């Protein structure tokens, strides 16, 4: 059934893009309105442990919105980044600049469906930051998870169709022929991944070589595909989600011989089945996500393992509680758990991994100042991240920011591996 839906999406999208009526709509002489905006953001970060500059980055985001005749519109967003320090590393590790077409998508209503075709971001689920269902777009981890989610999520070329089924239910179909995956920090940069949960640790004195990563290359045979059913039923916001996809981080298969260890990164597929829910009770919101992945791959130190990898299903969930009962205050707490179904004595990570988040946000001076404290705590590794931030909107188009990112805990943990990279940041953002 999914294969039929995939073929139908391909054919319908091609028909939509090639239709004479749609082509006519994007002629320049039929543009009803053009909106142009540009945002310039200057950020400076200093390593608070060592005192050296970590980032001195200027980001330019131009955006064009074209309102075309009928119910069609086109959005184009570009991004240029210039880092005078280059301590975080763009492509190649030493580059000081980076240019990309950030988003480029056509919105149209056709054949009873709402279409968004092109390079875009799609958010599934109800969780903030902790991902269970929100795995459609890969991540740019050059600065780990410190930037805003929208900034480090990588947009993909997607055929996205939403079809109203009745007054309550809507079906969303996704076809993702874009084989882009997580982008990691370059070697010898501040946020290079070092935790043994993600990187194999060869025995002392044993040489290790890393082979070239094997990426899927067939445009449609290797495409991801997904379906979501969503509804508002009895004051509950509900969804059922299914995604057949390549995981965004490669599996690091290991082979041992007399010459040492060879590591072969390979991308593997999995089926993700889950759902989300949320409801508002006065000043309180209850929300959550559930997810089941059929095939996940984890590092193991089991000497009987031939490739250093344990394959298992994984069940994960997140429960969140938000409270806005105090004037100008917002308080939120989340609990996330990931459970590996198989037992393995050599499993590097915990069989049950638990993480909690606690967020406090306060507005001051008629919402012109926003103060925020976010704590992410891993209960399994006893490490975490504390983020402090303050924003001041001096005018509608001018904002000052100051913040601090503090890592703590075991250097083998997801967060503790960066405990030497605590930083303080200041920034100026203005738009037109």
N, C-alpha and C positions, 0 to 999 in steps of 0.2 A: 504493500500500500504506500509506504514511504517512497519507494522507487517511482511509482506512478505519479505521486504528488510532485516529486522532483522533476520528472519529465514535463509534467503539465506546467510547472512554474517556468521552466526554461522556454517552452514554446510560447506561453502567454506573455512573458517579459519581452521576448523577441518581437512578438506581434505588436506589443505596446510601443516599443521603441521605434519600430519600423512603420507604424501606422502613419498614413499621410496626414491624418488630423493632428496627431501629436507632433510630427515634424513641422507642420505648419505653425503650431502653437509656439515653437521656440525660434521662429524667425524674428529678427530684431525689430521688424516693423509692427509686430503684434505684442510687444512688451508693454504692459499696462503701467508698471511701476518698477523703478530700480532704487534699491536702498543700499548704500555703501557705508560701512563702518570700519574703524581700525582701532585696535587696542595695542598699546606699547607697555610692556612690563619690564622693569629693571630690578633684578634681584642680586643681592650680594650676601654670600654666606661665608662664615668663618668657622673653622674647626675650633671649638672651645677647649678641646683637650690640648692641642698642640699650638694653637694660635695662628696657624697659616690660613690663607684664603682658600676656600674650597670651590666657590663659584662666584663669578662676576658676569652674569648673563643678561643679555637683552633679548626679549622675545617680542616679535612683531606679528600680530594676527590680523590681516585684512580679511574682510567678509563682504560678499556681495549677495543680495537677495533679489531675485527677479520674479516679479508677479506677472505671469503670462496669462493670456486670454483663457477664459474658462476657469477650471479649478486646478490649474497646473502652475507650479512654481519651481524655481531652480535655486539652490543654495550652493555657494562656493566659499570655502574657507581655506586659506593658505597659512603656513607658519614658517617663519624664519627665526633661527636662534643663533646668537653670537655669544660665545663664552670666552672672555679674555684670559681666564685662568686655565681652562681646559683640564681642570683637575677631575672632572667627572667623565670626560671622554665621549665625543661623538663617534661616528663611524671611523674605524681605523685607529682609534685610541688617541691620536694626537691632533685631530681636526678641531678647529676653533669655531666652526659654523655648521649649520644643518638647515636644509631647506626641504619642505615637503608640501604636497597638496593634502591638507589635513582632512577636509570633507568635501564631497562633491556629489550631490544627489538631487534627483528630480522627484517631486511630489505630484501625484496625479490621481484622479478618481476615474476608474474605467471598469466596465463590466461588473458593476456592483461591488467593487473592492477598492480599498485605498492602497495605493502603491507608493513605495519609496525605493527608488532604484539608484544605486551608486554607492559611493564610499561614505560610510556612516557608522555611528555608534548605536548599539541596541542594549538596553538595560533590562534584564529579567530579575524578578525577585523583590524582596522587601528589606534586605539587610543593607547596612551601611559599612562599606569597607571589607567586611568578611564575606568571601564569595562562596556560595553554594550553587545557585542557579545562574548567577551573573558571570558566565564563562564564555560568552560568545566572542567578545573582543579580547585579544591578547593584551599584554601589558608591556610598557616601556619601563624597565626596572633600572635605568641608569642612575636614578636617585632612590632606589628601593621603592617604598610606598609613600614617600614623604610628600610629593605634590598632591594637588587635588585629583580625585579619581578621574574626572573628565580630562585632565591634562596628561595622565600617564596611561590611559586606555588607548589602544591603537585602533583607529577606524579601519573597517574592512569594506571591500566591494561586495555588496549584498543585494539580492533580490528579496524584498520585504513586502509581503502582501497581507493586509488585514481585511477580513470579510465578516461583516455583521451577520450573525446567524438568527438572532431574534432580538427582542428589546433588552435582553440581559447578557447574552453570550456573544463573544467575538472570537474568531479563529485567526491566528497569525501563522503564516507559512514563511519559512526562511530557506533560501538557497545561498550558500556561501562558497563561491569558487575561488576565493582568495586564500592562498596558502602562506599566510603571514602568521608568525608565532611570537612568543615572548622574546623581547630583546633584553639581554642581560648587560650589566656593566662590564666594560672592557677590563682585561687583566691590569693589575696595578693601579686601578682607580679606587676611589673611596668606598664604593659599594659593590665591589667584586664579591660574588657569592663564595663563601668559604666554609659554611656549616656542613658537617659530615652528614646531615640529613639530606643534602642535595648533591654533594660532591664526594666521590669515593676517596678514602684515605689509604693509599698504598702503604704497605709495611715499610718501616725505615730502611733506606738503602736499596729499595726495589724501584727501578725506573718505570715511569708510566708515560705512555704516549696516547694522544687523543686523535682519533681519526676524523676525517671530514664528516660533518653531520649529514645524514641522509634525510632529505626533505621530500615529501610527496610532491609530484610534479605534474600529475594529470589534472587538467583544469576542472572537469566535471566528475570524473570517476573518483577523484580524491576530494570532492567538495563536501563541506559540512551541510547538514540539513536539519531543520527543526520545526516543531509545531508547538504552539501554545494556545490553550483554550482559557479565556479569562471571562469573569462575570462579576457582577455586583448583586449578591443574593442575600436578602434579609439583613442588610447593613454590613455584610462581610464582603470584602474585596478578595476574590479567590482566583487562583490560576492552576492549571495543570500543564506541565512542561515536559517536552521530550526533545533531546538533541543528540544526533549521531555525529560525532566530531573527533578530530584529532586533538589530543591533549597538547596544550601550548608549550609544555616543557619536554624536551627529549628524554627518553629513557637511556640511561648510561650503562649499556651492556659492557661487561668486562670479560676479557679472555687472558688467561695466564699461561706463560710458557717460560722456557729457560732464559729468555732475553728480558723478561719483565711483564708488565701488565699493559694490555692494549684496551682502550676505552672507545666504544663505538656508539655514538649518539644516534638514536633512531626514534622517530615520532610514531606513536601508537594510537589506535582508535579506541573509543569507548562509547557505550550507550549511557546517556544521562536521563534519568526519569525522576520527576519530582513535582513539587507544587509549592505555592505560597499562599499566605492568608494574612489579613489585617482587618482590624475593626477599631472604631473610636468609641470610647465610653466616657463621655464628658470631656475632661481634660487629659484623659489617658488613652494612649494608642497601644494596642497589643498587635504584634506582627511576628511573622516567622516564615522560615523556608525549610523544606525537606528535600534531600537529594540522594539518589542511589546511582552510583557509577558501577557498571558491570565489570570493567577491567581497569585496574590501577596498578602502577608499578613502583615498588619501593626498594630502596637499597637495603641489602642484608649482609651481615658478616658471617652468615652460616657457612662453615668450611665445606659443607656438602653441596653448596650451590655452585653450579657450573659457570654462571654468568654474573653473580653478585646481585641478582634482582629477584624479588619475590612478587609474583602476580597475585592480585586479590581484588575482590569487590570492596567497595567503600561506601559506607552510609554516613551522611553528614547532615547536620541541621543547625539552624541558628534561631534563637528566640530573642525578641527585643521588646522593650517596654519604654515608651516615651511619655513624659509628663510636662504639660505646659500650664499648670494651674497657678503659677506665680507670675505676676506681671513682669514682663521683660526677661523671663527665665525660660530656658529649655534644658531638660535633663533627660538623658537617655542611657540605657544599659542594655548590653547584649551578651548572650552566652552562645559560643560556637563549639560544637564537638564534631570530630572526625573519627570514625570507628572502622578499623580494618577487620574484615571478616575472618581472614585466615590467621592461624597462630604460627609464629616463627620465632624461635629462640634468638635468632640473629638479627631480627628486625631493628634497624638503626633508630627509627622514630618510635614513639610510644604507640601501642596498639589502640589506645583511646587517647586522643589528643584534645585538650580542652583549652579554649582561649576566651577571655572575657574582655569587654570594652566598657568604658564609662566616660560619658561626655557631659560636660556642663557648659552652657552657652548663655551669655548675658548681654543684653543691649543697654546702651547708655545714651544720654543726650539726644533723645528723639531718634533713636536708631542710627545715629551717625557714628557711634563707636560699638564695635562688636568684640567681646572678649570670649575666648574659648580655651578649655582645657580638655584634652583627650588622653585617656590612659588605655593602652592595649597591653594586656597581661596574659602571658602564656602560663597556665597552671601546670602544664606537663614539664616544661623546661625551666620554669621559674625565671623567665626573662621577659622583657617587654620594652615598650616605647612610651614615653611621655612627651606630648606635644602641647606647647603653649603658644597662643597667637593673639594678636591684637590688631584690629583693623580700624582705621579712621577714614571715613568718607568726608574729605574736606569740601568736596562739591560733587555734583552728579557725575562728573567725568574724571575725578581725581581722587585717588586712594593711597594712603600710606599704610604699610604693614610692618610689623615686627614680630619675630617668633623665635622659638627654640625647640630643637628636637634632641631628646635625651634618651639614649639606649642604656639598658642595664641587664645584668644577669650573665649566665654562662656563655662563653664565647662559642660554644657548640650549638647554641640555640638559634632560632630564626632571627631574633632581634639582637640577642647578645653578641652575635658575630660582628656587629658594627659598634660595639661599645667604645671603641677608640675614635669614632666619627661623630660624636656629639657636635652640634653646631648651633650657632645663633645666626639669624637672618634678618635683613631689613630690605624693604622694597618700596617702589613707587610704581603705580599703575595709572595710566590715563588713557582715555578713549575719545574718539570723535565720531 
